[in-house]
Amino acid sequence: MFKIEMPDYMPAKGEWGKNKKTALFFVKFSAHLALRLGLLIFLTPFYMLKYFLILISKR
């Protein structure tokens, strides 16, 4: 349903302090992923409900 892009470059543990840009990118990436998953989990019941109502109304 959603395409998840993995970053090409994963920094080593010692590089977090040196490479601020990469760390920032990683934080943004994780937040984006969490938001997508949260939205997906949040919206699934509504879709189920919609199809359920359609199913009932057709009978």
CHARMM-style PDB file with segment names, atoms N, HN, CA, C and O in Angstrom:
ATOM      1  N   MET     1       0.829  -1.195   0.000  1.00  0.00      PROA
ATOM      2  CA  MET     1       0.000   0.000   0.000  1.00  0.00      PROA
ATOM      3  C   MET     1       0.873   1.260   0.000  1.00  0.00      PROA
ATOM      4  O   MET     1       0.668   2.169  -0.804  1.00  0.00      PROA
ATOM      5  N   PHE     2       1.852   1.299   0.916  1.00  0.00      PROA
ATOM      6  HN  PHE     2       2.019   0.561   1.569  1.00  0.00      PROA
ATOM      7  CA  PHE     2       2.790   2.423   0.974  1.00  0.00      PROA
ATOM      8  C   PHE     2       4.176   1.941   0.585  1.00  0.00      PROA
ATOM      9  O   PHE     2       4.613   0.868   1.003  1.00  0.00      PROA
ATOM     10  N   LYS     3       4.871   2.749  -0.227  1.00  0.00      PROA
ATOM     11  HN  LYS     3       4.516   3.620  -0.566  1.00  0.00      PROA
ATOM     12  CA  LYS     3       6.245   2.407  -0.586  1.00  0.00      PROA
ATOM     13  C   LYS     3       7.171   2.994   0.467  1.00  0.00      PROA
ATOM     14  O   LYS     3       7.126   4.194   0.738  1.00  0.00      PROA
ATOM     15  N   ILE     4       8.001   2.164   1.054  1.00  0.00      PROA
ATOM     16  HN  ILE     4       8.038   1.189   0.833  1.00  0.00      PROA
ATOM     17  CA  ILE     4       8.925   2.618   2.091  1.00  0.00      PROA
ATOM     18  C   ILE     4      10.330   2.689   1.504  1.00  0.00      PROA
ATOM     19  O   ILE     4      10.881   1.684   1.055  1.00  0.00      PROA
ATOM     20  N   GLU     5      10.900   3.893   1.514  1.00  0.00      PROA
ATOM     21  HN  GLU     5      10.452   4.709   1.878  1.00  0.00      PROA
ATOM     22  CA  GLU     5      12.249   4.072   0.970  1.00  0.00      PROA
ATOM     23  C   GLU     5      13.259   3.971   2.100  1.00  0.00      PROA
ATOM     24  O   GLU     5      13.129   4.630   3.132  1.00  0.00      PROA
ATOM     25  N   MET     6      14.264   3.137   1.889  1.00  0.00      PROA
ATOM     26  HN  MET     6      14.370   2.601   1.051  1.00  0.00      PROA
ATOM     27  CA  MET     6      15.333   3.026   2.875  1.00  0.00      PROA
ATOM     28  C   MET     6      16.468   3.956   2.474  1.00  0.00      PROA
ATOM     29  O   MET     6      16.807   4.043   1.294  1.00  0.00      PROA
ATOM     30  N   PRO     7      17.059   4.655   3.443  1.00  0.00      PROA
ATOM     31  CA  PRO     7      18.200   5.516   3.106  1.00  0.00      PROA
ATOM     32  C   PRO     7      19.397   4.681   2.657  1.00  0.00      PROA
ATOM     33  O   PRO     7      19.654   3.606   3.198  1.00  0.00      PROA
ATOM     34  N   ASP     8      20.124   5.190   1.663  1.00  0.00      PROA
ATOM     35  HN  ASP     8      19.915   6.064   1.224  1.00  0.00      PROA
ATOM     36  CA  ASP     8      21.264   4.453   1.100  1.00  0.00      PROA
ATOM     37  C   ASP     8      22.407   4.340   2.102  1.00  0.00      PROA
ATOM     38  O   ASP     8      23.107   3.328   2.154  1.00  0.00      PROA
ATOM     39  N   TYR     9      22.585   5.384   2.891  1.00  0.00      PROA
ATOM     40  HN  TYR     9      22.017   6.206   2.849  1.00  0.00      PROA
ATOM     41  CA  TYR     9      23.740   5.431   3.783  1.00  0.00      PROA
ATOM     42  C   TYR     9      23.290   5.390   5.234  1.00  0.00      PROA
ATOM     43  O   TYR     9      22.616   6.301   5.713  1.00  0.00      PROA
ATOM     44  N   MET    10      23.669   4.324   5.927  1.00  0.00      PROA
ATOM     45  HN  MET    10      24.216   3.584   5.538  1.00  0.00      PROA
ATOM     46  CA  MET    10      23.348   4.207   7.340  1.00  0.00      PROA
ATOM     47  C   MET    10      24.605   4.507   8.151  1.00  0.00      PROA
ATOM     48  O   MET    10      25.591   3.780   8.028  1.00  0.00      PROA
ATOM     49  N   PRO    11      24.602   5.550   8.971  1.00  0.00      PROA
ATOM     50  CA  PRO    11      25.813   5.941   9.700  1.00  0.00      PROA
ATOM     51  C   PRO    11      26.172   4.973  10.822  1.00  0.00      PROA
ATOM     52  O   PRO    11      25.302   4.345  11.425  1.00  0.00      PROA
ATOM     53  N   ALA    12      27.470   4.867  11.088  1.00  0.00      PROA
ATOM     54  HN  ALA    12      28.176   5.378  10.598  1.00  0.00      PROA
ATOM     55  CA  ALA    12      27.948   4.049  12.201  1.00  0.00      PROA
ATOM     56  C   ALA    12      27.719   4.806  13.509  1.00  0.00      PROA
ATOM     57  O   ALA    12      27.422   6.001  13.505  1.00  0.00      PROA
ATOM     58  N   LYS    13      27.861   4.090  14.630  1.00  0.00      PROA
ATOM     59  HN  LYS    13      28.102   3.119  14.634  1.00  0.00      PROA
ATOM     60  CA  LYS    13      27.563   4.705  15.927  1.00  0.00      PROA
ATOM     61  C   LYS    13      28.463   5.895  16.246  1.00  0.00      PROA
ATOM     62  O   LYS    13      28.004   6.875  16.834  1.00  0.00      PROA
ATOM     63  N   GLY    14      29.730   5.823  15.870  1.00  0.00      PROA
ATOM     64  HN  GLY    14      30.103   5.027  15.393  1.00  0.00      PROA
ATOM     65  CA  GLY    14      30.675   6.891  16.171  1.00  0.00      PROA
ATOM     66  C   GLY    14      30.468   8.148  15.338  1.00  0.00      PROA
ATOM     67  O   GLY    14      30.991   9.213  15.668  1.00  0.00      PROA
ATOM     68  N   GLU    15      29.701   8.021  14.251  1.00  0.00      PROA
ATOM     69  HN  GLU    15      29.276   7.156  13.983  1.00  0.00      PROA
ATOM     70  CA  GLU    15      29.557   9.139  13.319  1.00  0.00      PROA
ATOM     71  C   GLU    15      28.403  10.080  13.651  1.00  0.00      PROA
ATOM     72  O   GLU    15      28.256  11.124  13.017  1.00  0.00      PROA
ATOM     73  N   TRP    16      27.583   9.721  14.638  1.00  0.00      PROA
ATOM     74  HN  TRP    16      27.702   8.873  15.154  1.00  0.00      PROA
ATOM     75  CA  TRP    16      26.401  10.548  14.943  1.00  0.00      PROA
ATOM     76  C   TRP    16      26.772  11.989  15.265  1.00  0.00      PROA
ATOM     77  O   TRP    16      26.158  12.918  14.740  1.00  0.00      PROA
ATOM     78  N   GLY    17      27.781  12.186  16.132  1.00  0.00      PROA
ATOM     79  HN  GLY    17      28.280  11.431  16.558  1.00  0.00      PROA
ATOM     80  CA  GLY    17      28.177  13.533  16.527  1.00  0.00      PROA
ATOM     81  C   GLY    17      28.784  14.311  15.375  1.00  0.00      PROA
ATOM     82  O   GLY    17      28.497  15.495  15.198  1.00  0.00      PROA
ATOM     83  N   LYS    18      29.637  13.638  14.578  1.00  0.00      PROA
ATOM     84  HN  LYS    18      29.871  12.676  14.722  1.00  0.00      PROA
ATOM     85  CA  LYS    18      30.338  14.300  13.481  1.00  0.00      PROA
ATOM     86  C   LYS    18      29.378  14.707  12.366  1.00  0.00      PROA
ATOM     87  O   LYS    18      29.415  15.833  11.871  1.00  0.00      PROA
ATOM     88  N   ASN    19      28.534  13.777  11.990  1.00  0.00      PROA
ATOM     89  HN  ASN    19      28.505  12.862  12.392  1.00  0.00      PROA
ATOM     90  CA  ASN    19      27.678  14.029  10.837  1.00  0.00      PROA
ATOM     91  C   ASN    19      26.271  14.416  11.290  1.00  0.00      PROA
ATOM     92  O   ASN    19      25.392  13.563  11.416  1.00  0.00      PROA
ATOM     93  N   LYS    20      26.072  15.692  11.528  1.00  0.00      PROA
ATOM     94  HN  LYS    20      26.786  16.385  11.425  1.00  0.00      PROA
ATOM     95  CA  LYS    20      24.778  16.179  12.019  1.00  0.00      PROA
ATOM     96  C   LYS    20      23.698  16.038  10.954  1.00  0.00      PROA
ATOM     97  O   LYS    20      22.546  15.734  11.264  1.00  0.00      PROA
ATOM     98  N   LYS    21      24.075  16.261   9.692  1.00  0.00      PROA
ATOM     99  HN  LYS    21      25.011  16.508   9.439  1.00  0.00      PROA
ATOM    100  CA  LYS    21      23.115  16.220   8.589  1.00  0.00      PROA
ATOM    101  C   LYS    21      22.495  14.830   8.466  1.00  0.00      PROA
ATOM    102  O   LYS    21      21.284  14.695   8.292  1.00  0.00      PROA
ATOM    103  N   THR    22      23.330  13.809   8.556  1.00  0.00      PROA
ATOM    104  HN  THR    22      24.314  13.919   8.697  1.00  0.00      PROA
ATOM    105  CA  THR    22      22.849  12.436   8.450  1.00  0.00      PROA
ATOM    106  C   THR    22      21.925  12.097   9.610  1.00  0.00      PROA
ATOM    107  O   THR    22      20.894  11.449   9.428  1.00  0.00      PROA
ATOM    108  N   ALA    23      22.306  12.542  10.804  1.00  0.00      PROA
ATOM    109  HN  ALA    23      23.143  13.068  10.951  1.00  0.00      PROA
ATOM    110  CA  ALA    23      21.495  12.278  11.990  1.00  0.00      PROA
ATOM    111  C   ALA    23      20.130  12.938  11.847  1.00  0.00      PROA
ATOM    112  O   ALA    23      19.100  12.340  12.159  1.00  0.00      PROA
ATOM    113  N   LEU    24      20.138  14.180  11.370  1.00  0.00      PROA
ATOM    114  HN  LEU    24      20.975  14.665  11.117  1.00  0.00      PROA
ATOM    115  CA  LEU    24      18.896  14.918  11.163  1.00  0.00      PROA
ATOM    116  C   LEU    24      18.017  14.207  10.139  1.00  0.00      PROA
ATOM    117  O   LEU    24      16.807  14.078  10.326  1.00  0.00      PROA
ATOM    118  N   PHE    25      18.642  13.746   9.050  1.00  0.00      PROA
ATOM    119  HN  PHE    25      19.625  13.851   8.898  1.00  0.00      PROA
ATOM    120  CA  PHE    25      17.916  13.022   8.008  1.00  0.00      PROA
ATOM    121  C   PHE    25      17.286  11.757   8.578  1.00  0.00      PROA
ATOM    122  O   PHE    25      16.139  11.427   8.278  1.00  0.00      PROA
ATOM    123  N   PHE    26      18.053  11.060   9.403  1.00  0.00      PROA
ATOM    124  HN  PHE    26      18.985  11.328   9.647  1.00  0.00      PROA
ATOM    125  CA  PHE    26      17.565   9.809   9.978  1.00  0.00      PROA
ATOM    126  C   PHE    26      16.376  10.053  10.896  1.00  0.00      PROA
ATOM    127  O   PHE    26      15.415   9.283  10.901  1.00  0.00      PROA
ATOM    128  N   VAL    27      16.449  11.138  11.678  1.00  0.00      PROA
ATOM    129  HN  VAL    27      17.229  11.764  11.674  1.00  0.00      PROA
ATOM    130  CA  VAL    27      15.348  11.491  12.579  1.00  0.00      PROA
ATOM    131  C   VAL    27      14.096  11.822  11.777  1.00  0.00      PROA
ATOM    132  O   VAL    27      12.997  11.380  12.112  1.00  0.00      PROA
ATOM    133  N   LYS    28      14.272  12.609  10.710  1.00  0.00      PROA
ATOM    134  HN  LYS    28      15.165  12.969  10.438  1.00  0.00      PROA
ATOM    135  CA  LYS    28      13.145  12.976   9.855  1.00  0.00      PROA
ATOM    136  C   LYS    28      12.543  11.735   9.208  1.00  0.00      PROA
ATOM    137  O   LYS    28      11.323  11.590   9.126  1.00  0.00      PROA
ATOM    138  N   PHE    29      13.421  10.838   8.747  1.00  0.00      PROA
ATOM    139  HN  PHE    29      14.412  10.956   8.814  1.00  0.00      PROA
ATOM    140  CA  PHE    29      12.983   9.604   8.098  1.00  0.00      PROA
ATOM    141  C   PHE    29      12.161   8.742   9.055  1.00  0.00      PROA
ATOM    142  O   PHE    29      11.111   8.222   8.679  1.00  0.00      PROA
ATOM    143  N   SER    30      12.638   8.593  10.287  1.00  0.00      PROA
ATOM    144  HN  SER    30      13.491   9.016  10.592  1.00  0.00      PROA
ATOM    145  CA  SER    30      11.933   7.783  11.288  1.00  0.00      PROA
ATOM    146  C   SER    30      10.584   8.394  11.628  1.00  0.00      PROA
ATOM    147  O   SER    30       9.588   7.685  11.768  1.00  0.00      PROA
ATOM    148  N   ALA    31      10.557   9.721  11.761  1.00  0.00      PROA
ATOM    149  HN  ALA    31      11.366  10.298  11.648  1.00  0.00      PROA
ATOM    150  CA  ALA    31       9.307  10.412  12.084  1.00  0.00      PROA
ATOM    151  C   ALA    31       8.295  10.222  10.960  1.00  0.00      PROA
ATOM    152  O   ALA    31       7.112   9.983  11.206  1.00  0.00      PROA
ATOM    153  N   HSD    32       8.777  10.331   9.716  1.00  0.00      PROA
ATOM    154  HN  HSD    32       9.737  10.524   9.516  1.00  0.00      PROA
ATOM    155  CA  HSD    32       7.919  10.162   8.545  1.00  0.00      PROA
ATOM    156  C   HSD    32       7.327   8.755   8.512  1.00  0.00      PROA
ATOM    157  O   HSD    32       6.139   8.571   8.250  1.00  0.00      PROA
ATOM    158  N   LEU    33       8.176   7.771   8.782  1.00  0.00      PROA
ATOM    159  HN  LEU    33       9.142   7.920   8.994  1.00  0.00      PROA
ATOM    160  CA  LEU    33       7.752   6.376   8.788  1.00  0.00      PROA
ATOM    161  C   LEU    33       6.712   6.125   9.873  1.00  0.00      PROA
ATOM    162  O   LEU    33       5.700   5.466   9.636  1.00  0.00      PROA
ATOM    163  N   ALA    34       6.969   6.656  11.058  1.00  0.00      PROA
ATOM    164  HN  ALA    34       7.791   7.192  11.250  1.00  0.00      PROA
ATOM    165  CA  ALA    34       6.047   6.483  12.187  1.00  0.00      PROA
ATOM    166  C   ALA    34       4.698   7.125  11.886  1.00  0.00      PROA
ATOM    167  O   ALA    34       3.647   6.573  12.213  1.00  0.00      PROA
ATOM    168  N   LEU    35       4.742   8.295  11.260  1.00  0.00      PROA
ATOM    169  HN  LEU    35       5.595   8.744  10.994  1.00  0.00      PROA
ATOM    170  CA  LEU    35       3.514   9.007  10.901  1.00  0.00      PROA
ATOM    171  C   LEU    35       2.698   8.201   9.896  1.00  0.00      PROA
ATOM    172  O   LEU    35       1.480   8.081  10.027  1.00  0.00      PROA
ATOM    173  N   ARG    36       3.381   7.649   8.892  1.00  0.00      PROA
ATOM    174  HN  ARG    36       4.371   7.747   8.786  1.00  0.00      PROA
ATOM    175  CA  ARG    36       2.698   6.835   7.880  1.00  0.00      PROA
ATOM    176  C   ARG    36       2.040   5.619   8.503  1.00  0.00      PROA
ATOM    177  O   ARG    36       0.876   5.324   8.232  1.00  0.00      PROA
ATOM    178  N   LEU    37       2.790   4.913   9.339  1.00  0.00      PROA
ATOM    179  HN  LEU    37       3.736   5.152   9.559  1.00  0.00      PROA
ATOM    180  CA  LEU    37       2.262   3.714   9.988  1.00  0.00      PROA
ATOM    181  C   LEU    37       1.098   4.058  10.904  1.00  0.00      PROA
ATOM    182  O   LEU    37       0.104   3.334  10.965  1.00  0.00      PROA
ATOM    183  N   GLY    38       1.233   5.173  11.615  1.00  0.00      PROA
ATOM    184  HN  GLY    38       2.041   5.761  11.565  1.00  0.00      PROA
ATOM    185  CA  GLY    38       0.174   5.617  12.511  1.00  0.00      PROA
ATOM    186  C   GLY    38      -1.102   5.929  11.754  1.00  0.00      PROA
ATOM    187  O   GLY    38      -2.199   5.554  12.170  1.00  0.00      PROA
ATOM    188  N   LEU    39      -0.942   6.624  10.634  1.00  0.00      PROA
ATOM    189  HN  LEU    39      -0.051   6.929  10.296  1.00  0.00      PROA
ATOM    190  CA  LEU    39      -2.098   6.965   9.806  1.00  0.00      PROA
ATOM    191  C   LEU    39      -2.762   5.711   9.266  1.00  0.00      PROA
ATOM    192  O   LEU    39      -3.988   5.602   9.246  1.00  0.00      PROA
ATOM    193  N   LEU    40      -1.938   4.764   8.827  1.00  0.00      PROA
ATOM    194  HN  LEU    40      -0.942   4.852   8.843  1.00  0.00      PROA
ATOM    195  CA  LEU    40      -2.451   3.515   8.273  1.00  0.00      PROA
ATOM    196  C   LEU    40      -3.269   2.758   9.310  1.00  0.00      PROA
ATOM    197  O   LEU    40      -4.368   2.286   9.019  1.00  0.00      PROA
ATOM    198  N   ILE    41      -2.730   2.644  10.520  1.00  0.00      PROA
ATOM    199  HN  ILE    41      -1.837   3.027  10.757  1.00  0.00      PROA
ATOM    200  CA  ILE    41      -3.418   1.937  11.600  1.00  0.00      PROA
ATOM    201  C   ILE    41      -4.678   2.693  12.014  1.00  0.00      PROA
ATOM    202  O   ILE    41      -5.700   2.086  12.334  1.00  0.00      PROA
ATOM    203  N   PHE    42      -4.596   4.022  12.005  1.00  0.00      PROA
ATOM    204  HN  PHE    42      -3.766   4.516  11.746  1.00  0.00      PROA
ATOM    205  CA  PHE    42      -5.720   4.855  12.421  1.00  0.00      PROA
ATOM    206  C   PHE    42      -6.869   4.792  11.411  1.00  0.00      PROA
ATOM    207  O   PHE    42      -8.037   4.779  11.799  1.00  0.00      PROA
ATOM    208  N   LEU    43      -6.537   4.752  10.111  1.00  0.00      PROA
ATOM    209  HN  LEU    43      -5.588   4.762   9.796  1.00  0.00      PROA
ATOM    210  CA  LEU    43      -7.575   4.824   9.080  1.00  0.00      PROA
ATOM    211  C   LEU    43      -8.175   3.479   8.697  1.00  0.00      PROA
ATOM    212  O   LEU    43      -9.259   3.433   8.116  1.00  0.00      PROA
ATOM    213  N   THR    44      -7.489   2.380   9.013  1.00  0.00      PROA
ATOM    214  HN  THR    44      -6.609   2.417   9.486  1.00  0.00      PROA
ATOM    215  CA  THR    44      -7.982   1.063   8.616  1.00  0.00      PROA
ATOM    216  C   THR    44      -9.395   0.770   9.125  1.00  0.00      PROA
ATOM    217  O   THR    44     -10.215   0.296   8.338  1.00  0.00      PROA
ATOM    218  N   PRO    45      -9.731   1.026  10.403  1.00  0.00      PROA
ATOM    219  CA  PRO    45     -11.096   0.743  10.863  1.00  0.00      PROA
ATOM    220  C   PRO    45     -12.166   1.500  10.094  1.00  0.00      PROA
ATOM    221  O   PRO    45     -13.264   0.983   9.888  1.00  0.00      PROA
ATOM    222  N   PHE    46     -11.856   2.731   9.664  1.00  0.00      PROA
ATOM    223  HN  PHE    46     -10.964   3.151   9.832  1.00  0.00      PROA
ATOM    224  CA  PHE    46     -12.834   3.509   8.915  1.00  0.00      PROA
ATOM    225  C   PHE    46     -13.126   2.870   7.564  1.00  0.00      PROA
ATOM    226  O   PHE    46     -14.276   2.819   7.130  1.00  0.00      PROA
ATOM    227  N   TYR    47     -12.077   2.382   6.901  1.00  0.00      PROA
ATOM    228  HN  TYR    47     -11.143   2.423   7.253  1.00  0.00      PROA
ATOM    229  CA  TYR    47     -12.275   1.696   5.627  1.00  0.00      PROA
ATOM    230  C   TYR    47     -13.102   0.433   5.822  1.00  0.00      PROA
ATOM    231  O   TYR    47     -14.001   0.147   5.030  1.00  0.00      PROA
ATOM    232  N   MET    48     -12.803  -0.317   6.868  1.00  0.00      PROA
ATOM    233  HN  MET    48     -12.073  -0.084   7.511  1.00  0.00      PROA
ATOM    234  CA  MET    48     -13.527  -1.545   7.168  1.00  0.00      PROA
ATOM    235  C   MET    48     -14.999  -1.229   7.398  1.00  0.00      PROA
ATOM    236  O   MET    48     -15.881  -1.930   6.900  1.00  0.00      PROA
ATOM    237  N   LEU    49     -15.253  -0.173   8.153  1.00  0.00      PROA
ATOM    238  HN  LEU    49     -14.537   0.396   8.557  1.00  0.00      PROA
ATOM    239  CA  LEU    49     -16.613   0.247   8.464  1.00  0.00      PROA
ATOM    240  C   LEU    49     -17.361   0.626   7.190  1.00  0.00      PROA
ATOM    241  O   LEU    49     -18.527   0.271   7.018  1.00  0.00      PROA
ATOM    242  N   LYS    50     -16.686   1.346   6.301  1.00  0.00      PROA
ATOM    243  HN  LYS    50     -15.738   1.634   6.441  1.00  0.00      PROA
ATOM    244  CA  LYS    50     -17.293   1.780   5.050  1.00  0.00      PROA
ATOM    245  C   LYS    50     -17.735   0.571   4.220  1.00  0.00      PROA
ATOM    246  O   LYS    50     -18.869   0.511   3.745  1.00  0.00      PROA
ATOM    247  N   TYR    51     -16.818  -0.392   4.054  1.00  0.00      PROA
ATOM    248  HN  TYR    51     -15.897  -0.343   4.439  1.00  0.00      PROA
ATOM    249  CA  TYR    51     -17.151  -1.570   3.260  1.00  0.00      PROA
ATOM    250  C   TYR    51     -18.224  -2.413   3.932  1.00  0.00      PROA
ATOM    251  O   TYR    51     -19.050  -3.031   3.260  1.00  0.00      PROA
ATOM    252  N   PHE    52     -18.209  -2.436   5.246  1.00  0.00      PROA
ATOM    253  HN  PHE    52     -17.538  -1.934   5.792  1.00  0.00      PROA
ATOM    254  CA  PHE    52     -19.208  -3.173   6.010  1.00  0.00      PROA
ATOM    255  C   PHE    52     -20.594  -2.572   5.774  1.00  0.00      PROA
ATOM    256  O   PHE    52     -21.565  -3.303   5.578  1.00  0.00      PROA
ATOM    257  N   LEU    53     -20.685  -1.246   5.793  1.00  0.00      PROA
ATOM    258  HN  LEU    53     -19.896  -0.652   5.952  1.00  0.00      PROA
ATOM    259  CA  LEU    53     -21.956  -0.557   5.550  1.00  0.00      PROA
ATOM    260  C   LEU    53     -22.446  -0.788   4.126  1.00  0.00      PROA
ATOM    261  O   LEU    53     -23.642  -0.976   3.901  1.00  0.00      PROA
ATOM    262  N   ILE    54     -21.528  -0.773   3.169  1.00  0.00      PROA
ATOM    263  HN  ILE    54     -20.556  -0.620   3.353  1.00  0.00      PROA
ATOM    264  CA  ILE    54     -21.881  -1.037   1.768  1.00  0.00      PROA
ATOM    265  C   ILE    54     -22.438  -2.449   1.644  1.00  0.00      PROA
ATOM    266  O   ILE    54     -23.423  -2.684   0.943  1.00  0.00      PROA
ATOM    267  N   LEU    55     -21.794  -3.382   2.332  1.00  0.00      PROA
ATOM    268  HN  LEU    55     -20.994  -3.191   2.901  1.00  0.00      PROA
ATOM    269  CA  LEU    55     -22.214  -4.780   2.304  1.00  0.00      PROA
ATOM    270  C   LEU    55     -23.628  -4.940   2.855  1.00  0.00      PROA
ATOM    271  O   LEU    55     -24.441  -5.670   2.289  1.00  0.00      PROA
ATOM    272  N   ILE    56     -23.917  -4.258   3.957  1.00  0.00      PROA
ATOM    273  HN  ILE    56     -23.256  -3.665   4.417  1.00  0.00      PROA
ATOM    274  CA  ILE    56     -25.237  -4.339   4.581  1.00  0.00      PROA
ATOM    275  C   ILE    56     -26.300  -3.712   3.683  1.00  0.00      PROA
ATOM    276  O   ILE    56     -27.388  -4.268   3.526  1.00  0.00      PROA
ATOM    277  N   SER    57     -25.991  -2.560   3.094  1.00  0.00      PROA
ATOM    278  HN  SER    57     -25.108  -2.108   3.221  1.00  0.00      PROA
ATOM    279  CA  SER    57     -26.981  -1.845   2.285  1.00  0.00      PROA
ATOM    280  C   SER    57     -27.329  -2.595   1.003  1.00  0.00      PROA
ATOM    281  O   SER    57     -28.402  -2.385   0.436  1.00  0.00      PROA
ATOM    282  N   LYS    58     -26.434  -3.469   0.539  1.00  0.00      PROA
ATOM    283  HN  LYS    58     -25.562  -3.639   0.999  1.00  0.00      PROA
ATOM    284  CA  LYS    58     -26.699  -4.214  -0.696  1.00  0.00      PROA
ATOM    285  C   LYS    58     -27.681  -5.359  -0.480  1.00  0.00      PROA
ATOM    286  O   LYS    58     -28.314  -5.823  -1.428  1.00  0.00      PROA
ATOM    287  N   ARG    59     -27.811  -5.816   0.763  1.00  0.00      PROA
ATOM    288  HN  ARG    59     -27.297  -5.439   1.534  1.00  0.00      PROA
ATOM    289  CA  ARG    59     -28.708  -6.937   1.026  1.00  0.00      PROA
ATOM    290  C   ARG    59     -30.160  -6.517   0.973  1.00  0.00      PROA
ATOM    291  OT1 ARG    59     -31.049  -7.344   1.172  1.00  0.00      PROA
TER     292      ARG     59
END
